[in-house]
Amino acid sequence: MKGIVTIVFLWLLAWAAACGQPRAEAGGDATAMGQGTIEETLRAHTDRLMAIPGVVGTAQGLCEGKPCIKVFVTKKRPALLRQIPATLHGYPIAVEESGEFRAF
């Protein structure tokens, strides 16, 4: 399962870069909020988020010019959205409907 999560995560990062989505740089204190960097927060919580039925990926991105965590779901449904927190360690979460991801 971790291999699939890693592939999805890397695919999302490549997709975000290809779409011109700016991302916070890894390893810098500029992304630090709350308890750790956004990268640490994402690593710590991706497995838990991916365990929610309907969640197909996570990534870091920018929301209104600030670092945020993006959670990709097959379809936005009220029951699913209630299971996803609004923030993690001070970073806002943006839920995006993406449909299913398929390996090429």
C-alpha positions in Angstrom: 0.0 0.0 0.0 2.8 2.4 0.8 4.3 1.9 -2.7 0.9 3.0 -4.2 0.7 6.0 -1.9 4.3 7.0 -2.9 3.5 6.7 -6.6 0.3 8.7 -6.2 2.1 11.4 -4.2 4.9 11.7 -6.7 2.4 11.7 -9.6 0.5 14.5 -7.9 3.6 16.6 -7.4 4.6 16.2 -11.0 1.0 17.0 -12.1 1.0 20.2 -9.9 4.3 21.3 -11.4 3.1 20.7 -14.9 0.0 22.7 -14.2 2.1 25.6 -12.9 1.0 25.1 -9.3 3.6 26.8 -7.2 4.7 24.8 -4.2 6.6 25.7 -1.1 10.3 24.6 -1.3 11.2 21.6 0.8 13.5 21.9 3.8 13.1 25.6 4.4 11.9 27.3 7.6 9.6 29.5 5.4 7.1 26.6 5.4 7.1 26.1 9.1 3.8 26.5 10.9 2.4 24.9 14.0 4.2 21.7 14.7 6.8 21.2 12.0 7.1 21.9 8.3 4.3 21.2 5.8 6.4 18.3 4.5 6.6 16.7 7.9 2.9 17.2 8.5 2.1 15.7 5.2 4.3 12.6 5.8 2.8 12.2 9.3 -0.8 12.3 8.1 -0.9 11.0 4.6 -1.6 7.3 5.6 -4.5 8.4 7.8 -6.0 10.6 5.1 -5.5 7.9 2.5 -7.4 5.4 4.7 -10.6 7.5 4.3 -12.7 5.8 1.6 -12.9 8.2 -1.4 -9.5 9.9 -0.8 -7.1 9.1 -3.6 -4.1 11.4 -3.0 -2.5 14.1 -1.0 0.0 16.8 -1.9 1.3 20.2 -0.7 0.3 23.3 -2.6 -0.5 27.0 -2.2 -4.0 28.2 -1.2 -4.4 32.0 -1.4 -0.6 32.3 -1.6 0.1 30.3 1.6 1.2 26.7 2.1 -1.6 24.2 2.3 -2.3 20.5 2.1 -4.4 19.3 -0.8 -6.5 16.2 -0.4 -7.8 14.7 -3.7 -11.0 12.8 -3.6 -13.0 10.8 -6.2 -16.1 12.9 -5.6 -16.9 15.6 -3.1 -19.7 14.2 -0.9 -20.9 15.7 2.4 -20.2 12.4 4.3 -16.6 12.3 2.9 -15.9 16.0 3.5 -16.9 15.6 7.2 -14.1 13.0 7.7 -11.4 15.4 6.4 -10.2 18.0 8.9 -10.1 21.6 7.9 -6.5 22.0 9.1 -3.5 19.9 10.2 -0.9 21.5 12.5 -2.1 24.9 11.4 -2.0 24.2 7.6 -5.3 24.6 5.8 -6.6 21.7 3.9 -8.1 22.2 0.4 -10.2 19.3 -0.9 -10.2 18.8 -4.7 -12.4 16.5 -6.7 -10.1 14.5 -9.1 -11.8 11.3 -9.8 -9.9 8.0 -9.7 -6.2 8.0 -10.4 -5.0 5.3 -12.7 -1.4 4.1 -13.4 -0.2 4.4 -17.0 
